[in-house]
Each structure stands twice: as structure tokens, then as C-alpha cells.
Amino acid sequence: MLLILFLASSIVLQSVFIKRINRSGSGSYGQYSVYRLVESYRYNDMVRHHTILNLGPLAELPDTEQKRELGLRIEQLVKQDATGIQELYPVNDPAVEQLAQQFFGQIKQKQRLDLQSGKDLHTIDADSLKNKNVREAGVEWLCLQALEQLKIDSFLRTKQWDEEQIQLALTHIVSRASYPASELRTSKWIQQNSAICELTGYPVAQITKDKLYGISHKLYEVKDELELHLSSRTNELFDLDDKIIIYDLTNTYFEGSVRNSSIARFGRSKEKRSDARLIVLAVVVNTEGFLKYSQTFEGNMSDSASLGHIIKQLSARTSATGRKPVVVMDAGIASESNLALLREQGYDYMCVSRAGMSKYQVDAEAAPVNITDKKKQPMTLQRVKVEDTTDTWLRIHSPAKAIKELGMNSRFAEAFERGLAQIKKSLSKKGGVKKRDKVWERIGRLKAKYPSIHKHYQIEAKSDEKDIVTEMTWTCEPVAKNEGYYLLRTTLKEQDEHTQWTIYNTIREIEATFRVLKTDLDLRPIYHKTDAAALAHLHLGLLAYWIVNTVRHQLKQKGNNTQWKDIVRTMNTQKMVTTTMDDKYGQRIEIRQCSEPTAEVEAIYQALGYRTKPFGRKKSVVPLAVTKILEIPVNRAFEPT
């Protein structure tokens, strides 16, 4: 079945020019030249020429410049007829203008080009229509435009990187944000699924896991300078002032033994992987979630011991000039020595107090302030006084937190008592643990398992003269009603209670940062066996996070708080596809283009101010074999079917 296919295009031809053909004649003719108007196009990375019209010897135009002007004028007339847009090209030579009009008339009469008001018409065999080489393009195009905003390519050029290295670096960073996986799986994804190389210009055939490893290490070599560039760039791009920064640590674990590592150490795992070696990642972010500084430490580094390594970098990585930012921390970092260090360096801070709840007195002059949190749950803020300190203290009471803590304490108490009952039952069982020392060892292990609840229990174990425990009893003391209460501590004096609470609540931003890094960008676990590879892996994830936060920050400004995984899922509906078809003359037409964005994808592009497609379309026509050309009539007009 044949149908006429309309392909919207401003003009069919790629480039039109006049080509000289040298001929050998017999007798008195000897050597002579004739000229052709030809169309150039690219097919399979090779430039081809297709003859549109034979122009003869052009004896009327002896000068080479005249022939060049003739070609330009004909091309102008063709474009003008196809698009309706008149382009002014000055032609001062009447002979050139006369021949241009003459030859253009022949092109229209013989229909050597498709000049149908901007429509590219082909009569094609509908049964030959096929789609192939379908690749994901939406999230890759989104991420690449975010990198354009961040100007990472410009920074790498200042470091004397060549274009191929820059293309590979952009390819790998976008891949980490779009499809976080190992270098081996990423290389296969790029080769088989993604259009990222088509967008960055890096040859997809050259993608290997070793090249991805290599570019990760090369990016890590410029980590500090690149991080500083990105910090400054986002402040400039989004007009940020970094008046408040948040500092926190997390850790991720290694799969495998990594015995030769100098940074992988056993420590307190936040994922409860006490069997695996860890590495600690410390980050400083601003209230918009953009990274200001990052550093890695050995896996057994305590939270409170890390701040001294970071404090010297804070001023250089923030944009607040003339003043230092407020540092917001969690209780694990807010040791007395760290707070003293911040005061010594001139930093204000806000943190959860590590002091006990019994060491304060309610300020009788300050009235309680009732607010609601982001979940519309009520909370009460009350100023309190603590002796031997000049800081401002704020007691927070959250009924929702109280219910949660009460439930947790109840579960812990039940589990603790079940453990005690098992130990007691063992005293009367044959072969059970009865020796006094062994019984207390079991009780000690149980206490270590439930550190928050065992302090409320009094346990007694009576034994005979052989140190065999004969009786075991326990009592539970009343638990102080502190559920739902905690203290905030700050050097800020002028802000009211609600403002102080709002400042501290920015710590949720760093929790979101860690959640994206570990879950969405797959920073845990680490499978690399060397320190250099592990550090490069973490740095690549942080670079991908710059893309994520650049996109999400702009979307949040427009009221769209969509999570990154949902953005990736939505954007992956946009594909790059090659459509092939055969026309009535047996020519193969190939069109490479990006699919139209769905309404959801279009909304994301519009909110970000990004372009919806990397390019319009790329068309190529496979020329006919010489034997086929001879069979086709001179007039190639499309007959109705």
C-alpha cells in the first residue's frame, strides 16, 4: 500500500551549490567543462551529492565568482518558495539574476525538488514503515540542561581538559543521575538503552567500563576546585546568600572485606551493618539543599570529632560576606568542645541539646508559643533557663512525638522483659545458664540491646554458696514524663521562638540530601576494592546530586515537590527513535527525532525553562543504485495513488 507522507520541514535540501564536471571531447572539442546544480547530504557519516539540474557550460558567466553567486541565488529562490520567507541577497549582475530565474523555473517545472509550501512530500510504502534504535532521552536531556546551567563544561575547559574528556565526563555524570549503577552496568545501559552519547557527542562505540572508571578518577582530582565552582555558581544562579548552613555526617558500608583499605573501618553503622567496614561522609549544605563542602573520613570517626576538620572550610565555601553563617547541627555533633570551637571562630549555632532534661528551669517571663509543624500537628515552644551558660534555650513539646516515643518505650520495655524472662526460665531448665557470672553476662548483653529502657529497671539475682543463681527478680521504676520534649540551644538572641524553631527545622534539608544520595543515587553499598575507586565513586554521586538539586530546587520554586525517582520515571517516557520507510522509487528514507513530550514532561520543561527537544529531526535518503536510476522517469513528480 502506498501513501503520501508529509514531513514538516523548512526545506528538503541540505546544501545546494554548483559543481564543475570536466569532460573529454573528440576532435576539435578537446577538454571542456560543464556545470551541475547539486545537493549535498550526509549518509552513514559520508558526504554524498545528488544532481538536481544540469546547467550546461555556463558560457554566459565566465567568472568563477559569478558561478558562485548563481548557486547562492538559486538556493535563495528555492528556500523562499518553500518557506514563504523572503531573504535578501544582493545580486548586482543582471546575467546572474536572469540565469537564476531561468534555472529555478526549470526546477519547478521538472519538480526536481519538493517545493510544496514547506512540506516535504514523499509517496511511501506504508508496509515498509518501521521504528528502530529507540532510546531513552527525556531524563538525559533534562540532566544535560541542568549541567549547562552549572557550567561544569566551562570549568573543565579552564583545567585544560580536551573536548572528548569533557564529553565523557558529562556522559558519566548524567548517567549516574539517570541510572545509578556500577560502571559495568552503566556502560551497557549507555550502549543499549540511552541516547546520552547522542546528546553529549561522545562516540557510543568507545564507551567501556574502564573509560568510565578513568573519568571518575580524573573528576576526583579536581574535586575541591569543582566543588567551589559549583557552590559559587548556584549562589549566583539562584541568588542565594547562605545565611544558614547545615552540617551533618552519614556513613555507608563496603561489600567485601576491603582489608587493605586505609579508610574503611568498623564503626557504628547507620544502616545497622555492624558486620561491614564503613566510610564516613560529612557534608555542609545550605537551606536550599545545595552542597557547600564535603569530606570523607575513616569509618570509625565519631560524629563529634569531625567538626574541627570542617570548620576552616566553611567561610570559603559560602557566599555570606561580612558575616559568618549560622551552623545548624544535630545532637551527635553538638559536643561542648565543638560548640566552644564554633564560638571561638565567631560562628552562631543552633542544635539539639545533649544536656539532660532535668537541668533547666522554665522562664516565667516567657509565655508558651503554640505553632503547627509541616504536618499540621500542634507543638509548643517555651523559653527555659539553664545555669552556667549564656546560650538561649528553647523547650519543644510535640504531642505527636510523645505518642511515638511512648509507643517505642512500651515496645522496648516488653522486649526487655521478655529477655529477662528467658534468662530467668533458663535457671530452672536442665543445662540452662545458672552460674552467677554467666547470668550477669546475659543481662549485660540484654541491657546493651535496649540502652534507653534498662535504666528504669532494678534487677536482683540471688545465688547460693556455689554461685548458682537460684532466684531472679526485677522491678520497673516510674518513667519520667519526658516523652515528646527536647531542648534547642542557640547563640542567637534577637530571634523569637518561632524563628528559632524555623531555623532549626532546616536540618530536615540535610536529611533529604542523605536520602537522595543513598537511595536515589545508590551510594550504598560501595563495591569498590580500593580507596581511590571508593572516593571517586562517592564524588561522582555528589556531582549527580548537584543535578538533582538544581532541577528540584527550580521545580519547588514553582510549587512542584516531586521526588527525583518520580521525575526520572516521568521523563523516561520521552524517547529518541529512528523511523525508516521506502518511497515509491525504492529509496530508503531515515528520520531520527525525539518523541513529543507528554503533558507531564512538558510541564516539567516549562517550569524549568528548558528546551523540550535537543534537535528537531535529522533526515537522510539513501540514493538509488545506478541501475534503478535508469528505470525512473525524468519527471519525478508524485502521481496520486
Secondary structure, DSSP 4 states (H G I P E B T S, - for coil): -EEEEEEE-S-S-SEEEEEEEEEE-STT--EEEEEEEEEEEEETTEEEEEEEEEEET-TT--SHHHHHHHHHHHHHHHHHHHH----------HHHHHHHHHHHHHHHHHT-S--BTTEEEEEEEEEEEEEEEEEE-HHHHHHHHHHHHHTHHHHHHHTT--HHHHHHHHHHHHHHHHS---HHHHHHHHHHTB-HHHHH---GGG--HHHHHHHHHHHHHTHHHHHHHHHHHHHHHHT---SEEEEEEEEEEBSS--TT-SS-B----TTS-TTS-EEEEEEEEETTS-EEEEEEEETT--GGGSHHHHGGGTTTT----SSPPEEEE-TTT--HHHHHHHHHTT--EEEE--S-TTSEEE-TTS--EEEE-TTS-EEEEEEEEETT--SEEEEEE-HHHHHHHHHHHHHHHHHHHHHHHHHHHHTTSTT---BHHHHHHHHHHHHHH-TTTGGGEEEEEEE-TTSBEEEEEEEEPPPPS-TTEEEEEES--SS-HHHHHHHHHTHHHHHHHHHIIIIIS---SB--SSHHHHHHHHHHHHHHHHHHHHHHHHHHHTT----HHHHHHHHTT-EEEEEEEEETTSPEEEEEEEPPPPHHHHHHHHHHT--S-S-SEEEEEEPPPHHHHTTS-S--PPPP-
